[in-house]
Amino acid sequence: MSILASAGSRKRDALFITFVGCIFWASFVPVAKIGLDYISPILFSGLRFFIAGIILVGIFMITEKKKPHLDFVSLVISIIQIYLAYIFFFKGLEGVTGSFVSIVTGANPVFAMFFSVFLYGERYDRIRIAGIIAGITGIAMATFSDSNFNIYNMFYILLSSIFIGFGNSISKKSVNQIGPLALAGVTTLTGGALLLLTSPFMETPMINISYQSVIIIIYSSFTSIAGYVLFYTALRHNNVSLVTSVKFTIPPMGVIFSILLLSEKANILLVISIILVSLAILMINHASAISNNKVQRKTYIK
């Protein structure tokens, strides 16, 4: 009885910890939009990830008693998932609403599903196909929910989400090889360094040093650190499908934060978009969980 109770308690704790991590991730978009008033986009992104990467690598070295290493795959992930994704993210951020950004970037599991089919031979089933259709429809509805949308900025945000999804697909095997926290620390640190190095060549670096800008940079770095640490803490004693099932909350929470912090307004198209994208994430995660369980059962039988 006590074992069952402790297992149930671990699940509740994992869900709560992951939910808190999702809150931090979801709050970043409106904070980033505010931050553009104080600091140039690529410099902002570089500082955020470089600071977060140093702390994540430090946490890994303290907890695991060893140094993480940057291999070729980790470098590729850094370039795709951090460098390219966030160049396009910040390039598109100014011309669209925080709600739109939260929904589209939150839908990156839909794009990850596309790439997993080609990279790992995963098959489309009815649940995955339904999830992909729901996700694409939700993104389309989010586009039309903003009457003042800028098509170029929206395309940049869409590209950012595609790169994040591609990076997530590539990182599946590396997570098992070097560990999730080490991978997050190394890729975040490397991606941040690349953004800082290229900032002078892609923009006129600007930072308005004030307590507001310092708070925004620190909090933006903290959202990345807290999100990863809480997420991987939950993963330590629970299966991946349970933990990732909570990620469907990121798009709606991002919209809520955008309404609260940016005074944005919701409409019926936006609400339907949130529901569709959240359903898409749930369906794709559910299908992946079923697929993983089948593989584990086959391995056990052998």
N, C-alpha and C positions, 0 to 999 in steps of 0.2 A: 504493500500500500504506500509506504514511504517512498519507494522507488518511482512509482507512478506519479505520486504527488510532486517529487522533485523534478521529474521529466516535464510535467505540466508547468511547473514554476519556471523551468529553464526556457520553455517555449514562450511563456508570457513575457519573461525578462528580455528574450531576444527580440520579440516583436516590438516591445516598448523602446529598447535601445535603438533598433533600426529606425523606428518612427521618429525618434529625436534626431537621428542623423539625417533623415529625409527633410526634417524641418530646416536644418542648417543649409542643406543643399538648395532647397526651394527658396530660401530667403536671399540667396546670392544675386539673382537676376535684378530685382529692384534696387538693391544696394549698389550693384555695378552701374546701373543707369545713373544713379545719383553721383557715383564716383567720377563719372566722365566730366562733371563740372569742375573737378579739381585736378585731374591728372589725365594725360594723353593715353589713348586706349591700349596700345601695345606695351608701353611702359607699365601701365596699371596691371595688365595681365601677367607680365613678366615678374613683377614684384610679388604679386599674389602667389604664384606657383613656386617661385624660388624660395620665398620664406617658408611656405608650407612644406616644400620638399626637404629643406634643411631639417625642420623639426620632425618630419615623418622618418627620415633616415636616422636621426638621433634616437627616436623612440625605438626603432627597429634594433639599433646597435645596443641599446640599453637592455631591451627585453630578450633579445636572441643571442647576445654576447658575440656577435660577429658582424663583419662589414658586408653590405650588399654590393653586388658588382653590376656594371653596365655592360650587357652583352649586345650583340647585333639586334636581336629581336626587341629588346628593351629600348634601344635607340630608335628603331622604327616606330614603336608605339609612342615614344616621346614626340617624334616628329608629327605623326598623324593625329593622335588623340589630344595632345596638348598644344603643340606649336601651330599646326595648320587649323585645327578646330577652333582655337581661340583667337587667331588672327581674323578669321571670318566672323566669329561670334561678336567681337568688339567692333568690327567693321560694319556689321549690320545693326548693332544694338541701338544706335542713336535714332534711326528712322522708323522704328516699329515699337509697339507697345510691349511692356514687360509681360503682359498676359500672353501675347502671341509667342514671345521667346520662351516662356515657361512651358507652354504646351508643346512647341516644336522640339525643343531640346530634350524635354521629358520623354518624347516619343522615340528616342534613339534605339531602344530595344527592337523596334520594328525594323530599322535598318540593319541592326546587328543580325537579325534573323535572316535577312537577304544574304549577307556575306557568309554566314555560317553554312548555308547550303553549298556554296562554292568552295569554301575553305575546308570544311570537315565532312561534306557529304550528307549533312542532315536533310531529312526529307520533309516536305510540306505535308501536313495532314489537315483535316478539316478545321481543327481548332486554330492552327497556325495561320491558315489561309483567311479564316474569319477575323483573326487578330490583325493581320496585315491590312485587310480591307477596311476594318474599323479605324486603324491608325491613320491610313492615308486619307480616309474620308474626314476624320477629325482634324487633320492638318489643313485640308482644303477649307473646312468650315471656319477654322481659326483665321485663315487668310481673309475671308470675306466678312469676318466679324468686325474688322477695323475699316471704316469707310475712308480713312485717310492714309491707307497703306502705301508704302513705297516698295515697288516690285523688286528693285535691286537689293534693298536691305533685307527683304524677306527671303530672297534667294540666298544671300550670304548666311542667314540664320539656318536655313535648310541645309546648306553645305556643311555648316558647323555640326549639325546633328548627325549628318551622314558620316562625317569623319570620326565623331565620337563613337557611333555605332560600329564602324569599321575597326577602330582601335579596340573596342570591347571584344570583338570577334577574334582578333589576333591574340589578345592577351589571355584567352582561355587556357591555352597550353602552358604559357609562361607562368601563370598563377600557380599551377601545380608544380612547376619546376623550381621556382625561386621563392615562392610564397607571396600572398597578396599584399602584405604590408611593405615588404621589400620592393615589390614591383611598383606599388603606388609611390613610394618615396623616391626611387631612382628615376622613374619616368617624369614625375612632377618636378623634381629638381632639375633634370636635364632640359625638359621643355621650357621651364621658367628661365633657365640660363640662355637658351636659344632666343627666346622672346626679348630678353634684355639686350643681347648682343646685336640683334637686328633692328631694334627700336630706332636708333639714330639714322638708319638707312631707309626706313619706311614711313617715318613721321618726324615732326619736330618735337622731341621729347619735352614735356611740360609737366611740372608738378607745382601746385599751389600749396606750399607747406603751411598747414594750419592744423588745429586740433581735429577739425572735421576730416581732413584728408588722411591724417594719421589713423584715426579711428576706423575709417572706411577700409584702408589697406589692411590694418590688423584684423578687422572683422572678416574681410574677404578671405584672408589667409586662414583664419580660424574656421570658416565654414568648410573649407577643403579638408583641414586637419581633423576636425571633429567628425565630419561625415565619414571619412575613411576609417578613423580609429574606432568609432562606434559600430560601423558596419562590420569591420573585421573582428571586433570583440564579440559581436553576436554570432559570427560564423564559427568561432572557436568550438562551440559546443552544440551547434545546430546545423541541420543540412541547408544547402544553398537555396533550395526552392522555398523553404519557409521564410528565410531572411529576405530574399529578393521579392517575395510576394507583396511586401509592404511598399515597394518602390512606386506602385501605381498612385500613391498619395502625393508624389512630387509635383505633377502638373497642377492639380487643384490648389495645393498649398501655395505654389508659385503665383497663381492668379490671385489668391487671397492677399498675399503680401504685396502684390502690385497694386491692388485696390486700396490697401491700407496706407502704403508708403508713397505711392505715385498718384493717388487720387484718380485712378482709372475707373471706368464704368463697365459693368458687365451687361451683356445682352443675350438674347436667346440663342443666337448662333454660337457665342462663346461658351455658354453652358453646355450645349449639345456637344461641342468640340471637346470639352473637358471630359465628359462622360465617355465619348467614343475612344479617346486616347487612353484613358484610364482602363477601360475594358480591354483595349488592345494589349496593354502591358500585362494585365492579369491573364488573358488567354495565352499569350506567348510564353509567359513564365510557367503557367499550368501545363502547357504542352511539353515544355522542356523538362519539367519535373517528372512527368509520365515517362518520357523517353529515357531519362537517367535511371529511373527505377527499373525499367525493362533491361537496360544494359547491366545494371548491378545484379539482377536476378539471373541473367544468362551467365555472367561471370561466376556467380555463386554455384550454379548448377555444374559448370565445367570443373 
